[in-house]
Structures are given as structure tokens and as C-alpha cells.
């Protein structure tokens, strides 16, 4: 009987819908609805902790934020961080991938060790690096002093470099894995042909290696850029955005506005501006990757 | 695996393995269930033991023994044992507190509350502690209260959060309860006035809105290396260089009028390089003069810089009018910041990341002559297992400063927290009962013995309390000159601006003048946007104009 019912046109069409209803409902309640609610909230002046009624202010929150010099400075800081971190991660990841593309004894163990930072919680990474960079007792400070004779105060003298190094340490292996996968996918005969044809290393890279790894590199760069934009926990635990506001990236500003100042309307507006920027950047990346 | 070697078939091996695994799982489940059942009907017995050893004043060495390590021994039943016998809790309330020694100690003292509450309000109430790390407690409590959660019934609020929590309607106004209860009225008179002013009222000092009861008192104190300060060669060299004596004992610091600028001299004097001589010994590592909080985190700058600012005769703003221009960027304020920034050169290299932990660490390692740190974080300095200098240090009240008007001002940025009652909780009776229980003499005694910051003045002033720990005397003497910054609902933005701008000045990114002008501009924008004081007039006004009192060098309480 059941089989006969399933074969009736209405049931046949309704059954899959019935099956996906719970998942769709969850997405609507947990993702779509809060997103729309937050978008609505961004047009109100509202302090969640103060408990006053929200006051509709139209686009005031957006205009206030986009006209704020402080917010633009945060955009620049975020851009600097993303640029330095992603470029360095790409270079380090690329170098590591080439290293591990060569077969040698202990290669698997070395890859495992190199990818370990990916397994560590970002908050823990921030705390580790706080100790590593500590200008009085830190191991980094100690070795730099040993080599240069200078006691460097990374967190106060070179704070951006400090957060970028930390990010590079944690995320270069991610880049390496993508590039290594691309390298492993190059057919052996192509590499051998290039050897036989005595291609220079630059031409070998340009005509044999790069076309094969390019899609994976684009994907890795896309992932890392999006991820670097929303970096919060490592920087928050390492510098808290300081000294002053030198390393205060946009995600920290959103957090402070939302959960320390409780200017809820402004925080959601800022989060949406941030979201739009990330979407635009992602599209730009994808378009560039497709064009090439 | 070669199974033939063991004369076992593959099937038998798999079967045996499966049996062992099943047995292990069953044992685990049964054990876990038993443990759970035992835990739910269990009893907790707790002991608090703490040993602190320290050199005494006047060149003598004194050993003070009291509590320092909190040890909790949990047995299998949960019925709480008290003097009156075992009592099974009927009601349970939660107490949210920072995760630190006072929080854990509160949990231990609360264990006798079911018996006490059974005897006094007719029902056995259990207090469960929710210990939250300091870094996230404000956000945790705020979001819980925004969600109108009934628990925690009791919560620790840092003094500056009071306005935000109260104006948002998240914590209860206690005046009506106090007016109906002679015991609470009597209790109110037992607090030191400075603590009522800054821990219990909104706006500050306004008794019309009592919003909490002082729980953990805390003050910034100086810890110095007594062995170095009393070393004959060092004393001789210091006098030759600066023309006056190094402070040798408690009285030289307090009530002696030691000046912050003398502190800087001392810091400069003791700043040495590896290879230099210190107290007759060749240094293997650099040695630093002073460690003062300068981190960008939370209020790490606002409190110590506040102390220096007040001692220079200036305050953050006019609390009555909300005016900041001419206050935080006045000549006196700039001088105060120049002085604060000048301490960086005598501080450890991580000066700009220094907060309570970092300050303790450098003192424990024996690499600094003085630190300025919260009393609540000092116990570990006297722990021989953690501190190289546990028997070489002394704790004293902070110095003051004789200003350009010839007045010697001694003020210090206050720490510490009150306990408040969640406005959404329906367990107010139980919460008030706990407050009364908390201030029972025997519990305050336990609190003091465990290292808690007692807020009851008739206890603080006893010789017993003053001699109980190496830092109690300094803590007790410091309370009357404590000053807090704003506890207004927009404190967080004001505080963040302070931390950012002054941290920039300490890092040398901007001059002290520019930093304070920027700070004044930012504060002005915040205050104007918030329409202070007009928008908050319905809550009343601060009882005193702290800015004017400080400018005139008068006591606050």
C-alpha cells in the first residue's frame, strides 16, 4: 500500500519536500531569521544591555560608521594584516610544499609535525605567542638578543609583525597542504618530459607546474583571505588590538562595539558592512581565477 | 599479528577481544552510574589551609602563618554538614564570581549555608558557584542578564559595572529590602564609607540607590625588596646620589609622606644591567626598578594611572556636569602622564604588557625592586614554591605626591567588587539571607583567614586582621584614600578610550599632551552622545564632587 501511495504523483513530489523540511526549518530559524533580524537591527539605535526600546534611525548607523575616521583606520589595519599574512603564508606554504614534494626519509613524520599548528585552538596560539614574545622572559626575545645583541619588544615595537608571524606560523601549513596536493596531481610524465626537454626551472614552473596547481592555489588563497579577514581570537589574546589600536582589526572592533559597549545597532551595521566587503572580495577572487 | 605463535585461532582472538571490550564498556557504564549516584547524594567537606611566610618590619624577620592553599576534599554524599547536623538542600541558587582565590573561597564558605538558612529562613538553600575567568566575566554576565536569566541569583559586579547593570534594570535596588530589615540596616553601617561610596551605590555615594553589598575589597599596594632597601651599601649609595634615605620600614612609606617622584628615583637607582653589582652580588641578568601595570587590557592602565593622576590633583572629569575639557587634559593631568610614561625606562622590557600576572612574575623571579599590584593577587608572592623572594619582600600602602600647590595628596585607584542580586531572579529572599550569612562574624573570619578582602570596618581595624597576612596592614591603611573612576552606564567606552590613548603614549606613538587631548575629545563625544548628566538625572546625582575634592586635596570619604 505504501509503495502504491509513493507512486501517486502528489506523494512522489511531496515526500522529498517533507524530508528536507527539518533541515530547512533549522537553517531558517538558526541562520536566515537571525540574519534578517540583525539586518533590521542595523537600522535602529539600540543598546541591548541598557534595555531601552530600539529607535529607528534609518541609515544613520551606516553613515556614522562610514564617516568615522576610526573605522577607516580599522579597515586599513585589517587590510594590512590580511595582505601581509596571506602573502607570507603563500610564500612559506609554497616553499614547504616544494620541500615535501621531494621524497626523503621521515617525510611523512615531518609533514605531520609541520601541520600540527593547524590543530591548536587559536586562543591557545595567542596565549603561547604572548609568552614567546614576552620582552622579559620570552624565548623569541632571548634568541633575537642572542643573535643581534638587541632586546626586541615585539608586542610594543613591532606589533603588526608579531600578529602576522603568529598567523603565518599557524596557517602556512594549510597553504602548504593545498599546494602539495596540486604538485602531487601533476602527471609524472609531464615532469619527466620537461626534464628531457631541458626546460629551465622557470619555464618548467611556468608551463608545467603552475597551470596544474593554480586552481588549488586560488582556492587556498580564497579560504585564507576570508579567514584572515575574520581573525579575532589570536589577535585578541595576543595584543588585544594594541598597543593603542595598532593591531585592532575590524572583527575586534565589532566585538567591542557589540559586547563591551553594547551599541547593538551600530555593531550589526558594522558586521553587515564587513560581510559585504568579504562577499565582494570573494567574487573578485573567483572572477580573477576564472578569467585566468 | 602471528596468531599461530599464541596457538589461538583468528575467530577466538576476535571473540576474546570483543568480550574484553564489552566488559570494559559495561564496567565503565556501571562505574560512571555509581559515581553519578554517589555524587548526587554526596557530602562535601572542605578545609582551607594556607601558609604565608614573610619578613616583618623594622629589620626583623617574622613568620606569619595563615591560609594560602585552598584544598577541597569531596566525599561521597552531598548533604551539607554544619554545626547543627546534616541538612539536605531544598533550594539551590547560583552565585557568579570571577575565577580566582576569593571566588573559590566564597564557594567554600557557602558550604555551611544550607544549615544556616534552614535555621534562619526555614529552608535549606544551597549556593552553587559559577566561576568565570576574569577576561570574559563582563561579557558573560551581561549577555546572561540581557537574556533575563533567573540565574545567577547573586553576581559579583566590578564597581564600574554598577551603573550599566542598574540602569539596564538587571540588578535590584536594595533600599526597600534594607529599610524593612534592621539587620541589613545595621550591616550597612559596618562598611568603611569609602567602600559604600564606590562599591554599593549608583550614582557614586548616592544612598538612594543601594545596588550591592561590598564583597571583595581590593586596593593597589606596593611590594618592595626589603633586603635591597635595607642593604647598607645600597642605602649609602642611594643617599650619596639622591640626598635622602631609602625608605627602610613601613612607617617611612605610611604614614610617612613618600612621594611618587621619590619612587621614580628609587626605580632609577635600582635599574641595573647584567654584570652590575646589586647588594654586594654580581648580577647575571638585568634588574629592573619598578613594575607598574601598563597593559592595554581592561582597566590595567586606568587604575594605576588614576592613582598618579589623583595624586597630581586631577580627576577624569567633573562627575556633576560631565565636563572633561580642562580635567583629563589639564596641565596637571599631562604632568601625571609624563610621570607615568617616564617609569617605562625603569620597568622590565615587557612594561607595555604588564598587568597583575606579569608584575607578579617579575617580582617572583627576583628581577625587580618594586611592584604596584592588587592586594588580591599578592598571595603567590609569599609562596616559597612560586617566589624566589617570598621572604625578602614587604607590602606597603602606595605613595602620594606633593603638588604644585604644596598639598600632599595620597589617593589610589580602587579595585574590589560588590555582590548584587539579579533583578530577574525569584530567589531574593534566599539571596538576602546569603548576604546576611556572608557577613556573620564567623564567616568573615574565615574569609579573612583565607585571604579575602574584608570590607567590614570593625574587622579591618582589628590588630588580628592587620597581622593576619603580610599585606592586610597595607590594605587596611589604604582603604580610606581609595578613589574610583566612572561607574556610569557608558563606562566601557570611556575606559577603552583611556586604555587606547594612554597606551599609545606609553608606547611613544604620541606625546602625553596629544594622548590626553585625544582622550578628552573622545570622552566628550561619548558624554554628549549619552546626554550625560541630563539623561541620568532620574537616578540622582553623585553624593560628592570627587574632582573638586581631589583638586583641593581633601579626603573622599
Interface residues (C-beta under 8 A of the other chain):
Chain A: X48 X49 X50 X51 X130 X134 X135 X136 X137 X138 X141 X151 X153 X155 X156 X239 X240 X241 X242 X243 X244 X245 X246 X256 X259 X260 X261 X262
Chain B: X138 X139 X142 X143 X145 X146 X164 X165 X167 X168 X169 X170 X295 X296 X297 X348 X349 X350 X351 X352 X353 X358 X361 X362 X365 X367 X489 X490 X492 X493 X496 X499 X500 X501 X503 X504 X506 X507 X509 X510
